[in-house]
C-alpha cells in the first residue's frame, strides 16, 4: 500500500499544479503523457484507500485546486484529457474508477470538514456559555453577599434606633418614619449600584434598563414616609427616649 501512495500523491499534485496554472504547456504535456500510464495501472486507479489518504492530506488550497481539476467546481479537466487521448476501453475504465474515487474522497472530506467545523463551533459556543455561567454565578453571589451585608447593617441600625426609644410617642414614630424613608432610598440606591456594576462587568455593551415604575413607587413611598414623619415630629414634638 505504501508503495502506491507515493505515485498517487505525485499524480494528484500534478493535477493540482495544472489547476493553478492551466495555460502551462509543460504541465499540460506531462499530464497527457501520464494519463495513459495511469490508465494501465489498475491497482493505483482502484486503490481507494491510498487516494482518500492523499486527498485528506492536502491543505485547503490544494484541495480546492484538486476539486477544480476534477470538475467539482467547474469544468472537468480530467475527463477532458481522457477524451482528447486515444485510449483502450480497459484504460478508460480504470481512469473512470480513479475519477470516481477522487471525487468521492473529495465529497467525504467536505462532509467531514463541515461536521468538524460545526462541532468546533458548538464546542466553542458551549465553552463560552459555561464560562459565562461561571462568571455570572460568581457575580450574582457577590452582589447578593454585598446586598445581604447592607441589609443586615441597615436592619441593625434601624433596630438600635427603635431600641433606644423607651417611651413611644407620635413624635418618636415620626422620627422612625423619617429614618425609614431615608433608609429605603439608601437601600434601593445600593441595590441598583450593585446591579449596574454586575451588568457592566458581564455585558459591557448593554446598558442596564431601570424599571421606572418600581423606582417611582420606591421614591413615592419614601417621600410619603418622610413627609408623614416630619409632620408628626412638627406636631408632636421631638424625639423622646
C-alpha positions as CSV (number, residue, x, y, z in Angstrom):
1,X,0.0,0.0,0.0
2,X,2.8,2.5,0.9
3,X,4.5,1.9,-2.5
4,X,1.2,3.0,-4.2
5,X,0.5,6.1,-2.1
6,X,3.6,8.0,-3.3
7,X,2.7,7.7,-7.1
8,X,-0.9,8.7,-6.3
9,X,0.3,11.7,-4.4
10,X,2.6,12.7,-7.3
11,X,-0.1,12.3,-9.8
12,X,-2.7,14.3,-7.8
13,X,-0.2,17.0,-7.1
14,X,0.4,17.3,-10.9
15,X,-3.3,17.8,-11.3
16,X,-3.3,20.4,-8.6
17,X,-0.4,22.3,-10.3
18,X,-2.4,22.2,-13.6
19,X,-5.4,23.7,-11.9
20,X,-3.2,26.5,-10.6
21,X,-1.5,27.1,-14.0
22,X,-4.0,26.0,-16.6
23,X,-2.0,27.6,-19.5
24,X,1.3,26.0,-18.6
25,X,2.3,23.9,-21.6
26,X,4.9,21.9,-19.7
27,X,2.4,20.6,-17.2
28,X,-0.1,20.0,-20.0
29,X,2.3,17.7,-21.8
30,X,3.2,15.9,-18.5
31,X,-0.5,15.2,-17.9
32,X,-1.1,13.9,-21.4
33,X,1.9,11.6,-21.0
34,X,1.0,10.3,-17.6
35,X,-2.7,9.6,-18.1
36,X,-2.2,6.7,-20.5
37,X,0.3,5.2,-18.0
38,X,-2.2,5.8,-15.2
39,X,-4.9,4.0,-17.2
40,X,-2.7,0.9,-17.4
41,X,-2.0,1.0,-13.6
42,X,-5.2,-0.7,-12.4
43,X,-4.0,-1.1,-8.8
44,X,-3.4,2.6,-8.5
45,X,-6.7,3.6,-10.1
46,X,-8.6,1.3,-7.8
47,X,-6.6,2.0,-4.7
48,X,-9.4,3.9,-2.9
49,X,-7.5,3.9,0.5
50,X,-4.4,5.4,-1.0
51,X,-6.4,8.0,-3.0
52,X,-8.5,9.0,0.0
53,X,-5.5,9.3,2.3
54,X,-3.8,11.5,-0.2
55,X,-6.8,13.7,-0.7
56,X,-7.3,14.1,3.1
57,X,-3.7,15.1,3.4
58,X,-3.9,18.1,1.1
59,X,-4.1,21.6,2.6
60,X,-7.1,23.7,1.9
61,X,-5.7,25.5,-1.2
62,X,-4.5,22.2,-2.8
63,X,-7.9,20.6,-2.0
64,X,-9.7,23.4,-3.8
65,X,-7.5,23.1,-6.8
66,X,-8.0,19.4,-6.9
67,X,-11.8,19.8,-6.9
68,X,-11.4,22.3,-9.7
69,X,-9.4,19.9,-11.8
70,X,-11.9,17.1,-11.4
71,X,-14.9,19.2,-12.3
72,X,-16.5,19.7,-8.8
73,X,-16.3,23.5,-9.1
74,X,-16.5,23.9,-12.8
75,X,-15.1,22.3,-16.0
76,X,-13.9,18.7,-15.6
77,X,-10.3,18.9,-16.9
78,X,-9.6,15.3,-16.1
79,X,-12.4,14.0,-18.3
80,X,-11.3,16.5,-20.9
81,X,-7.8,14.9,-21.1
82,X,-9.3,11.4,-21.3
83,X,-11.5,12.5,-24.2
84,X,-8.6,14.1,-26.1
85,X,-6.4,10.9,-25.9
86,X,-6.7,7.6,-27.7
87,X,-7.1,5.1,-25.0
88,X,-8.2,1.5,-24.8
89,X,-11.5,0.6,-23.2
90,X,-9.7,-1.0,-20.2
91,X,-7.6,2.1,-19.7
92,X,-10.7,4.3,-19.8
93,X,-12.5,2.0,-17.3
94,X,-9.5,2.3,-14.9
95,X,-9.4,6.1,-15.3
96,X,-13.1,6.3,-14.6
97,X,-12.5,4.3,-11.4
98,X,-9.8,6.7,-10.5
99,X,-12.0,9.7,-11.2
100,X,-14.9,8.3,-9.1
101,X,-12.5,7.5,-6.1
102,X,-11.0,11.0,-6.2
103,X,-14.4,12.8,-6.4
104,X,-15.9,10.5,-3.7
105,X,-12.9,11.2,-1.4
106,X,-13.4,15.0,-2.0
107,X,-17.1,14.8,-1.1
108,X,-16.2,12.8,2.0
109,X,-13.6,15.3,3.1
110,X,-16.0,18.1,2.5
111,X,-18.6,16.3,4.7
112,X,-16.0,15.6,7.4
113,X,-14.8,19.2,7.3
114,X,-18.3,20.5,7.7
115,X,-19.0,18.2,10.6
116,X,-15.7,19.2,12.2
117,X,-16.5,22.9,11.8
118,X,-20.0,22.5,13.3
119,X,-18.6,20.5,16.2
120,X,-15.9,23.1,16.8
121,X,-18.5,26.0,16.7
122,X,-20.8,24.1,19.1
123,X,-17.9,23.4,21.4
124,X,-16.8,27.0,21.4
125,X,-20.4,28.1,22.0
126,X,-20.8,25.6,24.8
127,X,-17.4,26.7,26.3
128,X,-18.5,30.3,26.1
129,X,-21.8,29.6,27.8
130,X,-20.1,27.6,30.6
131,X,-17.6,30.4,31.2
132,X,-20.4,33.0,31.1
133,X,-22.4,30.9,33.6
134,X,-19.5,30.6,36.0
135,X,-18.8,34.4,35.8
136,X,-22.5,35.3,36.2
137,X,-22.8,32.9,39.1
138,X,-19.8,34.4,40.9
139,X,-21.1,37.9,40.2
140,X,-24.6,37.1,41.5
141,X,-23.1,35.6,44.6
142,X,-21.0,38.7,45.1
143,X,-24.0,41.0,44.5
144,X,-26.3,39.2,46.9
145,X,-23.5,38.9,49.5
146,X,-22.9,42.6,49.4
147,X,-26.7,43.2,49.5
148,X,-27.1,40.9,52.5
149,X,-24.4,42.8,54.4
150,X,-26.0,46.1,53.5
151,X,-29.5,44.9,54.6
152,X,-28.2,43.4,57.8
153,X,-26.3,46.6,58.6
154,X,-29.5,48.7,57.9
155,X,-31.7,46.4,60.0
156,X,-29.2,46.6,62.8
157,X,-29.1,50.4,62.8
158,X,-32.8,50.6,62.5
159,X,-33.2,48.2,65.4
160,X,-30.8,50.2,67.5
161,X,-33.0,53.3,66.9
162,X,-36.1,51.5,67.9
163,X,-34.3,50.0,70.9
164,X,-33.3,53.4,72.2
165,X,-36.9,54.6,72.2
166,X,-38.3,53.7,75.6
167,X,-41.4,55.9,75.5
168,X,-43.1,55.6,72.1
169,X,-44.9,58.8,71.2
170,X,-46.2,60.2,68.0
171,X,-43.0,62.3,67.7
172,X,-40.9,59.2,68.1
173,X,-43.0,57.4,65.5
174,X,-42.5,60.4,63.1
175,X,-38.7,60.2,63.6
176,X,-38.8,56.4,62.9
177,X,-40.8,57.1,59.7
178,X,-38.3,59.7,58.5
179,X,-35.4,57.4,59.1
180,X,-37.3,54.5,57.5
181,X,-37.9,56.6,54.4
182,X,-34.3,57.6,54.1
183,X,-33.1,54.0,54.6
184,X,-35.5,52.8,51.9
185,X,-34.0,55.2,49.4
186,X,-30.4,54.3,50.6
187,X,-31.0,50.5,50.2
188,X,-32.6,51.0,46.8
189,X,-29.6,53.0,45.6
190,X,-27.1,50.4,47.0
191,X,-29.1,47.6,45.2
192,X,-29.2,49.5,41.9
193,X,-25.5,50.3,42.1
194,X,-24.7,46.6,42.6
195,X,-26.9,45.5,39.7
196,X,-25.4,48.3,37.5
197,X,-21.9,47.1,38.3
198,X,-22.8,43.5,37.6
199,X,-24.4,44.4,34.3
200,X,-21.3,46.4,33.3
201,X,-19.0,43.5,34.1
202,X,-20.9,40.9,32.1
203,X,-22.4,42.9,29.3
204,X,-20.2,45.9,28.6
205,X,-22.1,47.0,25.5
206,X,-25.6,46.7,27.1
207,X,-26.9,49.3,29.5
208,X,-29.0,48.3,32.5
209,X,-32.7,49.2,32.0
210,X,-34.3,50.6,35.1
211,X,-37.8,49.6,36.0
212,X,-39.1,53.1,36.2
213,X,-42.5,52.1,37.6
214,X,-40.8,50.3,40.5
215,X,-38.3,53.2,41.0
216,X,-41.2,55.7,41.1
217,X,-43.0,53.5,43.6
218,X,-40.0,53.4,45.9
219,X,-39.5,57.1,45.7
220,X,-43.2,57.9,46.3
221,X,-43.3,55.5,49.4
222,X,-40.0,57.0,50.8
223,X,-41.3,60.6,50.3
224,X,-44.6,59.8,51.9
225,X,-42.9,58.2,54.9
226,X,-40.6,61.2,55.3
227,X,-43.4,63.7,54.9
228,X,-45.6,61.9,57.4
229,X,-42.7,61.6,59.8
230,X,-41.8,65.3,59.5
231,X,-45.4,66.2,60.1
232,X,-45.6,64.0,63.2
233,X,-42.4,65.5,64.5
234,X,-43.5,69.0,63.9
235,X,-46.9,68.4,65.5
236,X,-46.0,66.2,68.5
237,X,-42.5,67.3,69.3
238,X,-39.0,66.0,69.1
239,X,-37.6,62.5,69.8
240,X,-38.0,61.4,73.5
241,X,-36.2,58.3,74.7
